[in-house]
């Protein structure tokens, strides 16, 4: 996906987890995702492969 891809998440917030970012961080939500929809990054009418849109399969994150 591109850096600024728009997605719609259908699910529920199940808690929170510390997310470290560089020299700092903060608590962020953990989600249980039922559906994840990727919106197109391209202008209307562009049908190149990077312009695909549709539902994606959410993979579970394995905690280390």
PDBQT receptor file of N, H, CA, C and O in Angstrom, charges set to zero:
ATOM      1  N   UNK A   1       0.833  -1.178   0.000  1.00  0.00    +0.000 N 
ATOM      2  CA  UNK A   1       0.000   0.000   0.000  1.00  0.00    +0.000 C 
ATOM      3  C   UNK A   1       0.878   1.242   0.000  1.00  0.00    +0.000 C 
ATOM      4  O   UNK A   1       2.027   1.216   0.442  1.00  0.00    +0.000 OA
ATOM      5  N   UNK A   2       0.321   2.304  -0.495  1.00  0.00    +0.000 N 
ATOM      6  H   UNK A   2      -0.613   2.325  -0.854  1.00  0.00    +0.000 HD
ATOM      7  CA  UNK A   2       1.014   3.581  -0.515  1.00  0.00    +0.000 C 
ATOM      8  C   UNK A   2       1.008   4.196   0.889  1.00  0.00    +0.000 C 
ATOM      9  O   UNK A   2       0.270   3.752   1.769  1.00  0.00    +0.000 OA
ATOM     10  N   UNK A   3       1.830   5.211   1.081  1.00  0.00    +0.000 N 
ATOM     11  H   UNK A   3       2.430   5.572   0.367  1.00  0.00    +0.000 HD
ATOM     12  CA  UNK A   3       1.976   5.837   2.399  1.00  0.00    +0.000 C 
ATOM     13  C   UNK A   3       0.678   6.448   2.909  1.00  0.00    +0.000 C 
ATOM     14  O   UNK A   3       0.459   6.506   4.119  1.00  0.00    +0.000 OA
ATOM     15  N   UNK A   4      -0.181   6.901   2.012  1.00  0.00    +0.000 N 
ATOM     16  H   UNK A   4      -0.003   6.853   1.029  1.00  0.00    +0.000 HD
ATOM     17  CA  UNK A   4      -1.417   7.582   2.439  1.00  0.00    +0.000 C 
ATOM     18  C   UNK A   4      -2.659   6.871   1.916  1.00  0.00    +0.000 C 
ATOM     19  O   UNK A   4      -3.609   7.520   1.478  1.00  0.00    +0.000 OA
ATOM     20  N   UNK A   5      -2.656   5.556   1.960  1.00  0.00    +0.000 N 
ATOM     21  H   UNK A   5      -1.884   5.029   2.316  1.00  0.00    +0.000 HD
ATOM     22  CA  UNK A   5      -3.810   4.775   1.517  1.00  0.00    +0.000 C 
ATOM     23  C   UNK A   5      -4.934   4.892   2.535  1.00  0.00    +0.000 C 
ATOM     24  O   UNK A   5      -4.704   4.804   3.741  1.00  0.00    +0.000 OA
ATOM     25  N   UNK A   6      -6.150   5.090   2.040  1.00  0.00    +0.000 N 
ATOM     26  H   UNK A   6      -6.337   5.161   1.060  1.00  0.00    +0.000 HD
ATOM     27  CA  UNK A   6      -7.315   5.144   2.916  1.00  0.00    +0.000 C 
ATOM     28  C   UNK A   6      -7.915   3.761   3.054  1.00  0.00    +0.000 C 
ATOM     29  O   UNK A   6      -8.102   3.050   2.066  1.00  0.00    +0.000 OA
ATOM     30  N   UNK A   7      -8.217   3.381   4.295  1.00  0.00    +0.000 N 
ATOM     31  H   UNK A   7      -8.065   3.958   5.097  1.00  0.00    +0.000 HD
ATOM     32  CA  UNK A   7      -8.870   2.108   4.565  1.00  0.00    +0.000 C 
ATOM     33  C   UNK A   7     -10.043   2.343   5.505  1.00  0.00    +0.000 C 
ATOM     34  O   UNK A   7     -10.057   3.302   6.277  1.00  0.00    +0.000 OA
ATOM     35  N   UNK A   8     -11.012   1.467   5.428  1.00  0.00    +0.000 N 
ATOM     36  H   UNK A   8     -11.001   0.689   4.801  1.00  0.00    +0.000 HD
ATOM     37  CA  UNK A   8     -12.126   1.451   6.374  1.00  0.00    +0.000 C 
ATOM     38  C   UNK A   8     -11.999   0.163   7.185  1.00  0.00    +0.000 C 
ATOM     39  O   UNK A   8     -11.892  -0.926   6.620  1.00  0.00    +0.000 OA
ATOM     40  N   UNK A   9     -12.011   0.293   8.502  1.00  0.00    +0.000 N 
ATOM     41  H   UNK A   9     -12.098   1.178   8.961  1.00  0.00    +0.000 HD
ATOM     42  CA  UNK A   9     -11.887  -0.855   9.394  1.00  0.00    +0.000 C 
ATOM     43  C   UNK A   9     -13.238  -1.105  10.047  1.00  0.00    +0.000 C 
ATOM     44  O   UNK A   9     -13.837  -0.201  10.631  1.00  0.00    +0.000 OA
ATOM     45  N   UNK A  10     -13.708  -2.342   9.942  1.00  0.00    +0.000 N 
ATOM     46  H   UNK A  10     -13.221  -3.076   9.468  1.00  0.00    +0.000 HD
ATOM     47  CA  UNK A  10     -14.944  -2.751  10.603  1.00  0.00    +0.000 C 
ATOM     48  C   UNK A  10     -14.541  -3.767  11.663  1.00  0.00    +0.000 C 
ATOM     49  O   UNK A  10     -14.006  -4.828  11.341  1.00  0.00    +0.000 OA
ATOM     50  N   UNK A  11     -14.793  -3.449  12.906  1.00  0.00    +0.000 N 
ATOM     51  H   UNK A  11     -15.228  -2.587  13.168  1.00  0.00    +0.000 HD
ATOM     52  CA  UNK A  11     -14.403  -4.326  14.001  1.00  0.00    +0.000 C 
ATOM     53  C   UNK A  11     -14.665  -3.653  15.330  1.00  0.00    +0.000 C 
ATOM     54  O   UNK A  11     -15.564  -2.822  15.459  1.00  0.00    +0.000 OA
ATOM     55  N   UNK A  12     -13.860  -4.025  16.320  1.00  0.00    +0.000 N 
ATOM     56  H   UNK A  12     -13.129  -4.700  16.215  1.00  0.00    +0.000 HD
ATOM     57  CA  UNK A  12     -14.043  -3.427  17.637  1.00  0.00    +0.000 C 
ATOM     58  C   UNK A  12     -12.700  -3.219  18.326  1.00  0.00    +0.000 C 
ATOM     59  O   UNK A  12     -11.734  -3.943  18.083  1.00  0.00    +0.000 OA
ATOM     60  N   UNK A  13     -12.669  -2.221  19.182  1.00  0.00    +0.000 N 
ATOM     61  H   UNK A  13     -13.454  -1.634  19.380  1.00  0.00    +0.000 HD
ATOM     62  CA  UNK A  13     -11.485  -1.952  19.993  1.00  0.00    +0.000 C 
ATOM     63  C   UNK A  13     -11.483  -2.961  21.133  1.00  0.00    +0.000 C 
ATOM     64  O   UNK A  13     -12.471  -3.096  21.856  1.00  0.00    +0.000 OA
ATOM     65  N   UNK A  14     -10.350  -3.679  21.292  1.00  0.00    +0.000 N 
ATOM     66  H   UNK A  14      -9.548  -3.569  20.705  1.00  0.00    +0.000 HD
ATOM     67  CA  UNK A  14     -10.289  -4.735  22.300  1.00  0.00    +0.000 C 
ATOM     68  C   UNK A  14      -9.379  -4.402  23.473  1.00  0.00    +0.000 C 
ATOM     69  O   UNK A  14      -9.291  -5.171  24.430  1.00  0.00    +0.000 OA
ATOM     70  N   UNK A  15      -8.707  -3.268  23.404  1.00  0.00    +0.000 N 
ATOM     71  H   UNK A  15      -8.778  -2.643  22.627  1.00  0.00    +0.000 HD
ATOM     72  CA  UNK A  15      -7.808  -2.880  24.479  1.00  0.00    +0.000 C 
ATOM     73  C   UNK A  15      -6.850  -1.812  24.009  1.00  0.00    +0.000 C 
ATOM     74  O   UNK A  15      -7.135  -1.073  23.066  1.00  0.00    +0.000 OA
ATOM     75  N   UNK A  16      -5.699  -1.734  24.679  1.00  0.00    +0.000 N 
ATOM     76  H   UNK A  16      -5.468  -2.334  25.445  1.00  0.00    +0.000 HD
ATOM     77  CA  UNK A  16      -4.681  -0.793  24.248  1.00  0.00    +0.000 C 
ATOM     78  C   UNK A  16      -3.306  -1.398  24.482  1.00  0.00    +0.000 C 
ATOM     79  O   UNK A  16      -3.131  -2.304  25.298  1.00  0.00    +0.000 OA
ATOM     80  N   UNK A  17      -2.332  -0.870  23.741  1.00  0.00    +0.000 N 
ATOM     81  H   UNK A  17      -2.474  -0.134  23.079  1.00  0.00    +0.000 HD
ATOM     82  CA  UNK A  17      -0.974  -1.394  23.807  1.00  0.00    +0.000 C 
ATOM     83  C   UNK A  17      -0.017  -0.224  23.588  1.00  0.00    +0.000 C 
ATOM     84  O   UNK A  17      -0.307   0.699  22.827  1.00  0.00    +0.000 OA
ATOM     85  N   UNK A  18       1.126  -0.279  24.267  1.00  0.00    +0.000 N 
ATOM     86  H   UNK A  18       1.362  -1.029  24.885  1.00  0.00    +0.000 HD
ATOM     87  CA  UNK A  18       2.142   0.753  24.093  1.00  0.00    +0.000 C 
ATOM     88  C   UNK A  18       2.766   0.608  22.713  1.00  0.00    +0.000 C 
ATOM     89  O   UNK A  18       3.180  -0.484  22.323  1.00  0.00    +0.000 OA
ATOM     90  N   UNK A  19       2.832   1.705  21.979  1.00  0.00    +0.000 N 
ATOM     91  H   UNK A  19       2.495   2.592  22.296  1.00  0.00    +0.000 HD
ATOM     92  CA  UNK A  19       3.427   1.731  20.642  1.00  0.00    +0.000 C 
ATOM     93  C   UNK A  19       4.599   2.698  20.687  1.00  0.00    +0.000 C 
ATOM     94  O   UNK A  19       4.399   3.909  20.785  1.00  0.00    +0.000 OA
ATOM     95  N   UNK A  20       5.823   2.177  20.615  1.00  0.00    +0.000 N 
ATOM     96  H   UNK A  20       5.985   1.193  20.535  1.00  0.00    +0.000 HD
ATOM     97  CA  UNK A  20       7.017   3.010  20.636  1.00  0.00    +0.000 C 
ATOM     98  C   UNK A  20       7.290   3.598  19.264  1.00  0.00    +0.000 C 
ATOM     99  O   UNK A  20       7.201   2.908  18.249  1.00  0.00    +0.000 OA
ATOM    100  N   UNK A  21       7.624   4.875  19.247  1.00  0.00    +0.000 N 
ATOM    101  H   UNK A  21       7.697   5.436  20.072  1.00  0.00    +0.000 HD
ATOM    102  CA  UNK A  21       7.915   5.537  17.987  1.00  0.00    +0.000 C 
ATOM    103  C   UNK A  21       9.165   6.383  18.159  1.00  0.00    +0.000 C 
ATOM    104  O   UNK A  21       9.114   7.445  18.780  1.00  0.00    +0.000 OA
ATOM    105  N   UNK A  22      10.296   5.921  17.614  1.00  0.00    +0.000 N 
ATOM    106  H   UNK A  22      10.338   5.058  17.110  1.00  0.00    +0.000 HD
ATOM    107  CA  UNK A  22      11.530   6.687  17.718  1.00  0.00    +0.000 C 
ATOM    108  C   UNK A  22      11.929   6.861  19.162  1.00  0.00    +0.000 C 
ATOM    109  O   UNK A  22      12.142   5.878  19.872  1.00  0.00    +0.000 OA
ATOM    110  N   UNK A  23      12.033   8.098  19.607  1.00  0.00    +0.000 N 
ATOM    111  H   UNK A  23      11.859   8.897  19.031  1.00  0.00    +0.000 HD
ATOM    112  CA  UNK A  23      12.428   8.381  20.971  1.00  0.00    +0.000 C 
ATOM    113  C   UNK A  23      11.281   8.409  21.950  1.00  0.00    +0.000 C 
ATOM    114  O   UNK A  23      11.502   8.614  23.143  1.00  0.00    +0.000 OA
ATOM    115  N   UNK A  24      10.065   8.209  21.487  1.00  0.00    +0.000 N 
ATOM    116  H   UNK A  24       9.885   8.042  20.517  1.00  0.00    +0.000 HD
ATOM    117  CA  UNK A  24       8.917   8.270  22.388  1.00  0.00    +0.000 C 
ATOM    118  C   UNK A  24       7.890   7.237  22.010  1.00  0.00    +0.000 C 
ATOM    119  O   UNK A  24       8.194   6.268  21.314  1.00  0.00    +0.000 OA
ATOM    120  N   UNK A  25       6.704   7.436  22.456  1.00  0.00    +0.000 N 
ATOM    121  H   UNK A  25       6.457   8.223  23.021  1.00  0.00    +0.000 HD
ATOM    122  CA  UNK A  25       5.619   6.522  22.153  1.00  0.00    +0.000 C 
ATOM    123  C   UNK A  25       4.414   6.850  23.000  1.00  0.00    +0.000 C 
ATOM    124  O   UNK A  25       4.439   7.768  23.819  1.00  0.00    +0.000 OA
ATOM    125  N   UNK A  26       3.367   6.093  22.794  1.00  0.00    +0.000 N 
ATOM    126  H   UNK A  26       3.347   5.347  22.129  1.00  0.00    +0.000 HD
ATOM    127  CA  UNK A  26       2.146   6.299  23.563  1.00  0.00    +0.000 C 
ATOM    128  C   UNK A  26       1.287   5.049  23.449  1.00  0.00    +0.000 C 
ATOM    129  O   UNK A  26       1.588   4.148  22.667  1.00  0.00    +0.000 OA
ATOM    130  N   UNK A  27       0.217   5.001  24.233  1.00  0.00    +0.000 N 
ATOM    131  H   UNK A  27      -0.028   5.733  24.868  1.00  0.00    +0.000 HD
ATOM    132  CA  UNK A  27      -0.732   3.900  24.136  1.00  0.00    +0.000 C 
ATOM    133  C   UNK A  27      -1.583   4.088  22.889  1.00  0.00    +0.000 C 
ATOM    134  O   UNK A  27      -2.020   5.196  22.579  1.00  0.00    +0.000 OA
ATOM    135  N   UNK A  28      -1.808   2.997  22.185  1.00  0.00    +0.000 N 
ATOM    136  H   UNK A  28      -1.454   2.097  22.438  1.00  0.00    +0.000 HD
ATOM    137  CA  UNK A  28      -2.686   3.006  21.019  1.00  0.00    +0.000 C 
ATOM    138  C   UNK A  28      -3.672   1.870  21.131  1.00  0.00    +0.000 C 
ATOM    139  O   UNK A  28      -3.440   0.924  21.884  1.00  0.00    +0.000 OA
ATOM    140  N   UNK A  29      -4.775   1.942  20.395  1.00  0.00    +0.000 N 
ATOM    141  H   UNK A  29      -4.963   2.711  19.784  1.00  0.00    +0.000 HD
ATOM    142  CA  UNK A  29      -5.794   0.896  20.501  1.00  0.00    +0.000 C 
ATOM    143  C   UNK A  29      -5.368  -0.399  19.835  1.00  0.00    +0.000 C 
ATOM    144  O   UNK A  29      -4.666  -0.382  18.823  1.00  0.00    +0.000 OA
ATOM    145  N   UNK A  30      -5.791  -1.526  20.401  1.00  0.00    +0.000 N 
ATOM    146  H   UNK A  30      -6.361  -1.540  21.223  1.00  0.00    +0.000 HD
ATOM    147  CA  UNK A  30      -5.683  -2.813  19.718  1.00  0.00    +0.000 C 
ATOM    148  C   UNK A  30      -7.071  -3.123  19.167  1.00  0.00    +0.000 C 
ATOM    149  O   UNK A  30      -8.085  -2.842  19.806  1.00  0.00    +0.000 OA
ATOM    150  N   UNK A  31      -7.100  -3.705  17.978  1.00  0.00    +0.000 N 
ATOM    151  H   UNK A  31      -6.276  -3.933  17.458  1.00  0.00    +0.000 HD
ATOM    152  CA  UNK A  31      -8.360  -3.916  17.287  1.00  0.00    +0.000 C 
ATOM    153  C   UNK A  31      -8.580  -5.367  16.944  1.00  0.00    +0.000 C 
ATOM    154  O   UNK A  31      -7.633  -6.100  16.660  1.00  0.00    +0.000 OA
ATOM    155  N   UNK A  32      -9.825  -5.780  16.970  1.00  0.00    +0.000 N 
ATOM    156  H   UNK A  32     -10.594  -5.185  17.201  1.00  0.00    +0.000 HD
ATOM    157  CA  UNK A  32     -10.241  -7.052  16.410  1.00  0.00    +0.000 C 
ATOM    158  C   UNK A  32     -10.933  -6.691  15.098  1.00  0.00    +0.000 C 
ATOM    159  O   UNK A  32     -12.028  -6.129  15.108  1.00  0.00    +0.000 OA
ATOM    160  N   UNK A  33     -10.293  -7.013  13.956  1.00  0.00    +0.000 N 
ATOM    161  H   UNK A  33      -9.404  -7.469  13.947  1.00  0.00    +0.000 HD
ATOM    162  CA  UNK A  33     -10.795  -6.581  12.659  1.00  0.00    +0.000 C 
ATOM    163  C   UNK A  33     -11.631  -7.689  12.026  1.00  0.00    +0.000 C 
ATOM    164  O   UNK A  33     -11.147  -8.802  11.824  1.00  0.00    +0.000 OA
ATOM    165  N   UNK A  34     -12.894  -7.377  11.714  1.00  0.00    +0.000 N 
ATOM    166  H   UNK A  34     -13.287  -6.472  11.878  1.00  0.00    +0.000 HD
ATOM    167  CA  UNK A  34     -13.740  -8.324  11.002  1.00  0.00    +0.000 C 
ATOM    168  C   UNK A  34     -13.614  -8.117   9.483  1.00  0.00    +0.000 C 
ATOM    169  O   UNK A  34     -13.566  -9.083   8.722  1.00  0.00    +0.000 OA
ATOM    170  N   UNK A  35     -13.561  -6.845   9.049  1.00  0.00    +0.000 N 
ATOM    171  H   UNK A  35     -13.599  -6.059   9.667  1.00  0.00    +0.000 HD
ATOM    172  CA  UNK A  35     -13.415  -6.528   7.627  1.00  0.00    +0.000 C 
ATOM    173  C   UNK A  35     -12.505  -5.319   7.480  1.00  0.00    +0.000 C 
ATOM    174  O   UNK A  35     -12.508  -4.415   8.315  1.00  0.00    +0.000 OA
ATOM    175  N   UNK A  36     -11.728  -5.320   6.404  1.00  0.00    +0.000 N 
ATOM    176  H   UNK A  36     -11.726  -6.054   5.726  1.00  0.00    +0.000 HD
ATOM    177  CA  UNK A  36     -10.802  -4.231   6.109  1.00  0.00    +0.000 C 
ATOM    178  C   UNK A  36     -10.950  -3.903   4.625  1.00  0.00    +0.000 C 
ATOM    179  O   UNK A  36     -10.697  -4.753   3.771  1.00  0.00    +0.000 OA
ATOM    180  N   UNK A  37     -11.359  -2.671   4.319  1.00  0.00    +0.000 N 
ATOM    181  H   UNK A  37     -11.565  -1.980   5.013  1.00  0.00    +0.000 HD
ATOM    182  CA  UNK A  37     -11.587  -2.271   2.933  1.00  0.00    +0.000 C 
ATOM    183  C   UNK A  37     -10.552  -1.244   2.526  1.00  0.00    +0.000 C 
ATOM    184  O   UNK A  37     -10.372  -0.238   3.213  1.00  0.00    +0.000 OA
ATOM    185  N   UNK A  38      -9.864  -1.485   1.408  1.00  0.00    +0.000 N 
ATOM    186  H   UNK A  38     -10.011  -2.302   0.850  1.00  0.00    +0.000 HD
ATOM    187  CA  UNK A  38      -8.855  -0.571   0.875  1.00  0.00    +0.000 C 
ATOM    188  C   UNK A  38      -9.484   0.246  -0.248  1.00  0.00    +0.000 C 
ATOM    189  O   UNK A  38      -9.992  -0.305  -1.225  1.00  0.00    +0.000 OA
ATOM    190  N   UNK A  39      -9.442   1.569  -0.092  1.00  0.00    +0.000 N 
ATOM    191  H   UNK A  39      -9.029   2.016   0.701  1.00  0.00    +0.000 HD
ATOM    192  CA  UNK A  39      -9.951   2.478  -1.109  1.00  0.00    +0.000 C 
ATOM    193  C   UNK A  39      -8.857   2.739  -2.134  1.00  0.00    +0.000 C 
ATOM    194  O   UNK A  39      -7.677   2.627  -1.801  1.00  0.00    +0.000 OA
ATOM    195  N   UNK A  40      -9.212   3.087  -3.380  1.00  0.00    +0.000 N 
ATOM    196  H   UNK A  40     -10.171   3.178  -3.650  1.00  0.00    +0.000 HD
ATOM    197  CA  UNK A  40      -8.202   3.294  -4.411  1.00  0.00    +0.000 C 
ATOM    198  C   UNK A  40      -7.365   4.541  -4.133  1.00  0.00    +0.000 C 
ATOM    199  O   UNK A  40      -7.848   5.518  -3.560  1.00  0.00    +0.000 OA
ATOM    200  N   UNK A  41      -6.083   4.484  -4.556  1.00  0.00    +0.000 N 
ATOM    201  H   UNK A  41      -5.690   3.691  -5.021  1.00  0.00    +0.000 HD
ATOM    202  CA  UNK A  41      -5.179   5.617  -4.397  1.00  0.00    +0.000 C 
ATOM    203  C   UNK A  41      -5.120   6.475  -5.657  1.00  0.00    +0.000 C 
ATOM    204  O   UNK A  41      -4.411   7.481  -5.688  1.00  0.00    +0.000 OA
ATOM    205  N   UNK A  42      -5.852   6.089  -6.686  1.00  0.00    +0.000 N 
ATOM    206  H   UNK A  42      -6.428   5.272  -6.660  1.00  0.00    +0.000 HD
ATOM    207  CA  UNK A  42      -5.686   6.700  -8.002  1.00  0.00    +0.000 C 
ATOM    208  C   UNK A  42      -6.917   7.502  -8.417  1.00  0.00    +0.000 C 
ATOM    209  O   UNK A  42      -7.973   7.434  -7.788  1.00  0.00    +0.000 OA
ATOM    210  N   UNK A  43      -6.749   8.245  -9.472  1.00  0.00    +0.000 N 
ATOM    211  H   UNK A  43      -5.891   8.300  -9.983  1.00  0.00    +0.000 HD
ATOM    212  CA  UNK A  43      -7.848   9.030 -10.025  1.00  0.00    +0.000 C 
ATOM    213  C   UNK A  43      -8.857   8.115 -10.707  1.00  0.00    +0.000 C 
ATOM    214  O   UNK A  43      -8.511   7.020 -11.150  1.00  0.00    +0.000 OA
ATOM    215  N   UNK A  44     -10.096   8.563 -10.790  1.00  0.00    +0.000 N 
ATOM    216  H   UNK A  44     -10.377   9.453 -10.431  1.00  0.00    +0.000 HD
ATOM    217  CA  UNK A  44     -11.145   7.779 -11.432  1.00  0.00    +0.000 C 
ATOM    218  C   UNK A  44     -10.738   7.420 -12.857  1.00  0.00    +0.000 C 
ATOM    219  O   UNK A  44     -10.215   8.257 -13.593  1.00  0.00    +0.000 OA
ATOM    220  N   UNK A  45     -10.980   6.175 -13.236  1.00  0.00    +0.000 N 
ATOM    221  H   UNK A  45     -11.405   5.495 -12.638  1.00  0.00    +0.000 HD
ATOM    222  CA  UNK A  45     -10.673   5.711 -14.583  1.00  0.00    +0.000 C 
ATOM    223  C   UNK A  45      -9.310   5.059 -14.727  1.00  0.00    +0.000 C 
ATOM    224  O   UNK A  45      -9.061   4.381 -15.724  1.00  0.00    +0.000 OA
ATOM    225  N   UNK A  46      -8.417   5.245 -13.756  1.00  0.00    +0.000 N 
ATOM    226  H   UNK A  46      -8.619   5.796 -12.946  1.00  0.00    +0.000 HD
ATOM    227  CA  UNK A  46      -7.087   4.622 -13.812  1.00  0.00    +0.000 C 
ATOM    228  C   UNK A  46      -7.237   3.172 -13.362  1.00  0.00    +0.000 C 
ATOM    229  O   UNK A  46      -7.693   2.915 -12.247  1.00  0.00    +0.000 OA
ATOM    230  N   UNK A  47      -6.859   2.224 -14.217  1.00  0.00    +0.000 N 
ATOM    231  H   UNK A  47      -6.489   2.433 -15.122  1.00  0.00    +0.000 HD
ATOM    232  CA  UNK A  47      -7.027   0.815 -13.870  1.00  0.00    +0.000 C 
ATOM    233  C   UNK A  47      -5.699   0.064 -13.727  1.00  0.00    +0.000 C 
ATOM    234  O   UNK A  47      -5.659  -1.158 -13.865  1.00  0.00    +0.000 OA
ATOM    235  N   UNK A  48      -4.616   0.795 -13.450  1.00  0.00    +0.000 N 
ATOM    236  H   UNK A  48      -4.649   1.788 -13.337  1.00  0.00    +0.000 HD
ATOM    237  CA  UNK A  48      -3.332   0.134 -13.253  1.00  0.00    +0.000 C 
ATOM    238  C   UNK A  48      -3.381  -0.707 -11.967  1.00  0.00    +0.000 C 
ATOM    239  O   UNK A  48      -4.204  -0.437 -11.093  1.00  0.00    +0.000 OA
ATOM    240  N   UNK A  49      -2.510  -1.723 -11.840  1.00  0.00    +0.000 N 
ATOM    241  H   UNK A  49      -1.841  -1.943 -12.550  1.00  0.00    +0.000 HD
ATOM    242  CA  UNK A  49      -2.567  -2.632 -10.682  1.00  0.00    +0.000 C 
ATOM    243  C   UNK A  49      -2.472  -1.944  -9.319  1.00  0.00    +0.000 C 
ATOM    244  O   UNK A  49      -3.067  -2.424  -8.354  1.00  0.00    +0.000 OA
ATOM    245  N   UNK A  50      -1.745  -0.841  -9.216  1.00  0.00    +0.000 N 
ATOM    246  H   UNK A  50      -1.261  -0.451 -10.000  1.00  0.00    +0.000 HD
ATOM    247  CA  UNK A  50      -1.634  -0.166  -7.922  1.00  0.00    +0.000 C 
ATOM    248  C   UNK A  50      -2.920   0.545  -7.520  1.00  0.00    +0.000 C 
ATOM    249  O   UNK A  50      -3.035   1.025  -6.392  1.00  0.00    +0.000 OA
ATOM    250  N   UNK A  51      -3.876   0.614  -8.423  1.00  0.00    +0.000 N 
ATOM    251  H   UNK A  51      -3.782   0.224  -9.339  1.00  0.00    +0.000 HD
ATOM    252  CA  UNK A  51      -5.141   1.308  -8.146  1.00  0.00    +0.000 C 
ATOM    253  C   UNK A  51      -6.231   0.365  -7.642  1.00  0.00    +0.000 C 
ATOM    254  O   UNK A  51      -7.386   0.772  -7.518  1.00  0.00    +0.000 OA
ATOM    255  N   UNK A  52      -5.884  -0.878  -7.353  1.00  0.00    +0.000 N 
ATOM    256  H   UNK A  52      -4.946  -1.208  -7.453  1.00  0.00    +0.000 HD
ATOM    257  CA  UNK A  52      -6.882  -1.847  -6.905  1.00  0.00    +0.000 C 
ATOM    258  C   UNK A  52      -7.553  -1.383  -5.621  1.00  0.00    +0.000 C 
ATOM    259  O   UNK A  52      -6.941  -0.723  -4.781  1.00  0.00    +0.000 OA
ATOM    260  N   UNK A  53      -8.810  -1.739  -5.493  1.00  0.00    +0.000 N 
ATOM    261  H   UNK A  53      -9.307  -2.275  -6.176  1.00  0.00    +0.000 HD
ATOM    262  CA  UNK A  53      -9.544  -1.468  -4.271  1.00  0.00    +0.000 C 
ATOM    263  C   UNK A  53     -10.338  -2.708  -3.935  1.00  0.00    +0.000 C 
ATOM    264  O   UNK A  53     -10.569  -3.559  -4.794  1.00  0.00    +0.000 OA
ATOM    265  N   UNK A  54     -10.758  -2.812  -2.680  1.00  0.00    +0.000 N 
ATOM    266  H   UNK A  54     -10.570  -2.120  -1.982  1.00  0.00    +0.000 HD
ATOM    267  CA  UNK A  54     -11.584  -3.932  -2.269  1.00  0.00    +0.000 C 
ATOM    268  C   UNK A  54     -11.212  -4.413  -0.877  1.00  0.00    +0.000 C 
ATOM    269  O   UNK A  54     -10.370  -3.824  -0.200  1.00  0.00    +0.000 OA
ATOM    270  N   UNK A  55     -11.857  -5.494  -0.467  1.00  0.00    +0.000 N 
ATOM    271  H   UNK A  55     -12.542  -5.973  -1.017  1.00  0.00    +0.000 HD
ATOM    272  CA  UNK A  55     -11.634  -6.042   0.861  1.00  0.00    +0.000 C 
ATOM    273  C   UNK A  55     -10.297  -6.760   0.926  1.00  0.00    +0.000 C 
ATOM    274  O   UNK A  55      -9.919  -7.465  -0.010  1.00  0.00    +0.000 OA
ATOM    275  N   UNK A  56      -9.581  -6.584   2.028  1.00  0.00    +0.000 N 
ATOM    276  H   UNK A  56      -9.887  -6.012   2.788  1.00  0.00    +0.000 HD
ATOM    277  CA  UNK A  56      -8.309  -7.239   2.285  1.00  0.00    +0.000 C 
ATOM    278  C   UNK A  56      -8.506  -8.264   3.388  1.00  0.00    +0.000 C 
ATOM    279  O   UNK A  56      -9.466  -8.182   4.155  1.00  0.00    +0.000 OA
ATOM    280  N   UNK A  57      -7.613  -9.214   3.467  1.00  0.00    +0.000 N 
ATOM    281  H   UNK A  57      -6.834  -9.280   2.844  1.00  0.00    +0.000 HD
ATOM    282  CA  UNK A  57      -7.638 -10.202   4.543  1.00  0.00    +0.000 C 
ATOM    283  C   UNK A  57      -6.714  -9.723   5.652  1.00  0.00    +0.000 C 
ATOM    284  O   UNK A  57      -5.521  -9.513   5.430  1.00  0.00    +0.000 OA
ATOM    285  N   UNK A  58      -7.265  -9.554   6.835  1.00  0.00    +0.000 N 
ATOM    286  H   UNK A  58      -8.234  -9.725   7.016  1.00  0.00    +0.000 HD
ATOM    287  CA  UNK A  58      -6.459  -9.126   7.985  1.00  0.00    +0.000 C 
ATOM    288  C   UNK A  58      -5.754 -10.334   8.573  1.00  0.00    +0.000 C 
ATOM    289  O   UNK A  58      -6.394 -11.339   8.881  1.00  0.00    +0.000 OA
ATOM    290  N   UNK A  59      -4.444 -10.243   8.729  1.00  0.00    +0.000 N 
ATOM    291  H   UNK A  59      -3.925  -9.426   8.478  1.00  0.00    +0.000 HD
ATOM    292  CA  UNK A  59      -3.650 -11.317   9.326  1.00  0.00    +0.000 C 
ATOM    293  C   UNK A  59      -3.408 -11.005  10.798  1.00  0.00    +0.000 C 
ATOM    294  O   UNK A  59      -3.109  -9.859  11.134  1.00  0.00    +0.000 OA
ATOM    295  N   UNK A  60      -3.525 -11.981  11.676  1.00  0.00    +0.000 N 
ATOM    296  H   UNK A  60      -3.768 -12.912  11.403  1.00  0.00    +0.000 HD
ATOM    297  CA  UNK A  60      -3.256 -11.707  13.097  1.00  0.00    +0.000 C 
ATOM    298  C   UNK A  60      -1.786 -11.356  13.317  1.00  0.00    +0.000 C 
ATOM    299  O   UNK A  60      -0.904 -11.876  12.634  1.00  0.00    +0.000 OA
ATOM    300  N   UNK A  61      -1.540 -10.484  14.261  1.00  0.00    +0.000 N 
ATOM    301  H   UNK A  61      -2.257 -10.062  14.816  1.00  0.00    +0.000 HD
ATOM    302  CA  UNK A  61      -0.172 -10.083  14.620  1.00  0.00    +0.000 C 
ATOM    303  C   UNK A  61       0.308 -11.014  15.714  1.00  0.00    +0.000 C 
ATOM    304  O   UNK A  61      -0.368 -11.198  16.726  1.00  0.00    +0.000 OA
ATOM    305  N   UNK A  62       1.477 -11.600  15.510  1.00  0.00    +0.000 N 
ATOM    306  H   UNK A  62       2.027 -11.451  14.687  1.00  0.00    +0.000 HD
ATOM    307  CA  UNK A  62       2.057 -12.485  16.508  1.00  0.00    +0.000 C 
ATOM    308  C   UNK A  62       2.947 -11.632  17.404  1.00  0.00    +0.000 C 
ATOM    309  O   UNK A  62       3.914 -11.032  16.935  1.00  0.00    +0.000 OA
ATOM    310  N   UNK A  63       2.622 -11.581  18.688  1.00  0.00    +0.000 N 
ATOM    311  H   UNK A  63       1.836 -12.069  19.069  1.00  0.00    +0.000 HD
ATOM    312  CA  UNK A  63       3.428 -10.780  19.618  1.00  0.00    +0.000 C 
ATOM    313  C   UNK A  63       4.721 -11.486  19.928  1.00  0.00    +0.000 C 
ATOM    314  O   UNK A  63       4.752 -12.707  20.078  1.00  0.00    +0.000 OA
ATOM    315  N   UNK A  64       5.805 -10.710  20.025  1.00  0.00    +0.000 N 
ATOM    316  H   UNK A  64       5.780  -9.718  19.903  1.00  0.00    +0.000 HD
ATOM    317  CA  UNK A  64       7.128 -11.270  20.287  1.00  0.00    +0.000 C 
ATOM    318  C   UNK A  64       7.436 -11.305  21.760  1.00  0.00    +0.000 C 
ATOM    319  O   UNK A  64       8.514 -11.750  22.155  1.00  0.00    +0.000 OA
TER     320      UNK A  64
